[in-house]
Amino acid sequence: MSDLLEVNDLKMHFPVRGGITMKQVGSVKAVDGVSFTVKPGETLGLVGESGCGKSTLGKCLLRLYEPTAGQIDLEGRDITRMSQAKLRPLRKDIQMMFQDPAESLNSRFSVRQIVREPLDIQKIGTRKERDAMVEDLLEKVGLPRSAADKFPFEFSGGQRQRIGVARAIALNPKMLVLDEPVSALDVSVQSQVLNLLVDLQKELNMAYIFIAHDLAVVKHISDRVAVMYLGKIVELADSDVIYHSPRHGYTKALLSAIPHADPSYEKNRIRLEGEVPSPIDPPKGSAFGHRINHPRYDETVGMDMKLVEIASGHWVAADPCSLTEEDWQKAKALVSA
Amino acid sequence: MSDNILEIKNLVTEFKTENGWLRAVDGVSFDVPKGKTVGIVGESGCGKSVTAMSIIDLLPKPMGHVKRGQVVFKGRDLRQLDHKEYYKIRGGRISVIFQEPMTALNPVHKIGRQISEVLLLHTKMSKKEAWQESIRVLDSVGIPAPDQRINEYPHQLSGGMRQRVVIAMALACKPDLVIADEPTTALDVTVQAEILDLINKLQKEMGMSVIMITHDLGVIAETCDEVVVMYAGRVVERGDVHTIFKKPVHAYTKALLNSIPSLDAPRKSELSTIPGTVEGIADFVEGCRFCQRMSVPVEQLTERPNFIEIEKGHWVENCPTCNSQRPAMA
């Protein structure tokens, strides 16, 4: 199957300005050389700690930020530097859903106006047809048709998130970028929204990029998972593989930190000392090795720790600080090959 | 004297609204044993934070007040104390770790000043001693180079470090009871793990009791000895952490436990959900409120279910529809 989305060495650097002349004094490397692909109907989970660049990456895919370098291909067309006018018809295919249902819906718009807006912009059908479509969409996301004439404040958090889903799928997109879609919801409501997203994906064959910090949720919904650390993907594999046999040290630490809802569960926690390094002045070598003070950190200075396919479909950054000796030897051989 | 540091008996807290006084907490009772951690869990709006704020009398006034009930701390009912005595206990003997460290800290004061303020209020230390003690407390919560950090402002610290400072403030006077209101919700999972470990470690060292308020059942399972499950302003079930997780009786507790996505479940499988949402506080019935959510007709929900002890230390709201397992000791 050909890829729906192909991202190549994407970079998003934000300038940092200082002094009286507001001269650029540095840059925040929020996304720093990320490559991956997404197939139609597939879910790619994106996890990492706050500040790792996962949301920025999501916004770059929709050109809500203009990427500094790299390339984004949507169905083989390069959209990275396409003009906004040319991009507009393509926006149908890729939509976004945001975290906070209270802030991402305009409180002065009725639900009808909110859900109809993308249809209006893309000039689909007549006004009357669009109104009917809105009600169909609401039904599809499990809201009554009468919800159309209410306002966002009349709904609970979970219902508001359903309105967000209705708006995102209004144009029948091929891909949805979901930025923390359930983090603001209670656990019982969260599972309702997750079930809805899974059902809609099957029905409409949409691909999802699912950004979240809750690893259990990501595992549940994703086919493949990419783990980001300091603007880079450090590991990417099938979700079962990544959860049961992670290879990168950071992935291991992240997984071991999940609190288990079982009081008799024996913890075997890998402690991560220190903080995520600043993306303004990232360490010269392995960012993870730097955090854990790895003895081999000095070796990695200036090293290009690109992703290698260590097992079929299992990609990991070739970094001696983060891999077992065996994996590192394998990775080193793959890099030089 | 009993082994409980805190006993809450039939607490009722009300808020004034356009529709009169509404009950956010409706007859809540539970105990906090000495040196143990009691978790309060429930969905947003179930009254868990209001319960905590009622204990330390931090309700927004005059909109909120404790209508009745007892809050017995070390054998004394806090509600009978006058202002001055309450002041000594709150912040000194009972302290709070708030959720959002950025709002709990004052952005225009140095960290050292904020920690020593607590010490100056509650102990007889001089300014200099308080400052030295603050450095020691910062060190004990794992802040590197505390003698330098103490001169910094909150914005100079990361989220995890700020939360450590909030914990340091709460623990400065070596309290007997700490109320942690969603202490790790705003933090990343790796930082959360560190903070929970830290609270556990300090608790063991200092022998204090903790009330852990959270919506995250994982956090409850990892940190608590006992669990109080709240729904719509009432306690529906309460017991030892192993009992609650392994042998839950109330339908709400079961539903809550079932709705967590498990790491072992097959991907994209149907998650179990709880239909509907919590009713608005103005629409609460007197009878079983979880039945109300399950669309049992309101006319049938006129009588409040009894709260009974079905085995030692395991209490449950005795609603026949919600408890498939008929209580043995009724």
Contacts between the chains, C-beta under 8 A, distances in Angstrom:
chain1	res1	chain2	res2	distance
A	43	B	268	7.9
A	49	B	188	4.2
A	49	B	189	7.5
A	49	B	190	6.3
A	49	B	191	7.7
A	50	B	159	7.5
A	50	B	188	5.5
A	156	B	277	4.8
A	157	B	44	7.8
A	158	B	277	6.4
A	159	B	277	7.8
A	186	B	43	4.1
A	186	B	44	5.6
A	186	B	215	6.2
A	187	B	43	7.3
A	187	B	215	6.7
A	187	B	217	7.3
A	187	B	256	6.7
A	187	B	259	5.2
A	187	B	260	6.0
A	188	B	43	6.4
A	188	B	255	6.7
A	188	B	256	6.6
A	188	B	259	4.8
A	188	B	273	6.2
A	188	B	274	3.8
A	189	B	43	7.8
A	189	B	273	8.0
A	189	B	277	6.7
A	190	B	259	7.4
A	191	B	259	4.4
A	191	B	261	7.0
A	191	B	271	3.8
A	191	B	272	6.7
A	191	B	273	4.7
A	192	B	273	4.6
A	194	B	261	7.1
A	194	B	271	5.7
A	195	B	270	5.9
A	195	B	271	5.6
A	195	B	273	6.4
A	198	B	268	4.8
A	198	B	270	7.7
A	201	B	268	7.9
A	213	B	188	6.4
A	213	B	189	6.5
A	214	B	189	8.0
A	215	B	189	6.8
A	215	B	263	8.0
A	216	B	260	7.1
A	216	B	261	4.7
A	216	B	262	7.3
A	216	B	263	5.7
A	217	B	261	5.6
A	219	B	261	7.3
A	219	B	263	5.8
A	219	B	267	7.2
A	220	B	261	4.1
A	220	B	265	6.8
A	220	B	267	6.3
A	220	B	268	7.1
A	220	B	269	7.8
A	220	B	271	7.2
A	221	B	267	7.2
A	221	B	268	6.3
A	222	B	267	7.1
A	223	B	267	7.1
A	239	B	267	6.1
A	240	B	267	7.3
A	243	B	263	6.2
A	253	B	190	6.4
A	254	B	189	6.7
A	254	B	190	6.4
A	256	B	193	7.9
A	257	B	189	4.6
A	257	B	190	4.7
A	257	B	192	6.9
A	257	B	193	4.0
A	258	B	189	6.2
A	258	B	218	6.9
A	258	B	263	7.4
A	259	B	189	8.0
A	259	B	192	7.3
A	259	B	193	7.4
A	259	B	196	7.4
A	259	B	216	6.7
A	259	B	218	3.1
A	259	B	219	5.2
A	259	B	221	6.8
A	259	B	222	4.8
A	260	B	218	5.8
A	260	B	221	6.2
A	260	B	222	7.1
A	261	B	217	4.3
A	261	B	218	4.8
A	261	B	220	7.6
A	261	B	221	5.0
A	261	B	245	7.0
A	261	B	257	7.0
A	261	B	260	5.2
A	262	B	221	5.6
A	262	B	245	6.4
A	263	B	221	4.6
A	263	B	222	7.7
A	263	B	224	7.9
A	263	B	241	4.5
A	263	B	242	5.4
A	263	B	245	5.3
A	264	B	242	6.8
A	265	B	221	7.1
A	267	B	222	7.4
A	269	B	193	6.2
A	269	B	197	7.8
A	271	B	193	7.9
A	271	B	194	7.3
A	272	B	190	5.1
A	272	B	194	7.9
A	275	B	158	5.4
A	275	B	160	7.0
A	275	B	161	7.8
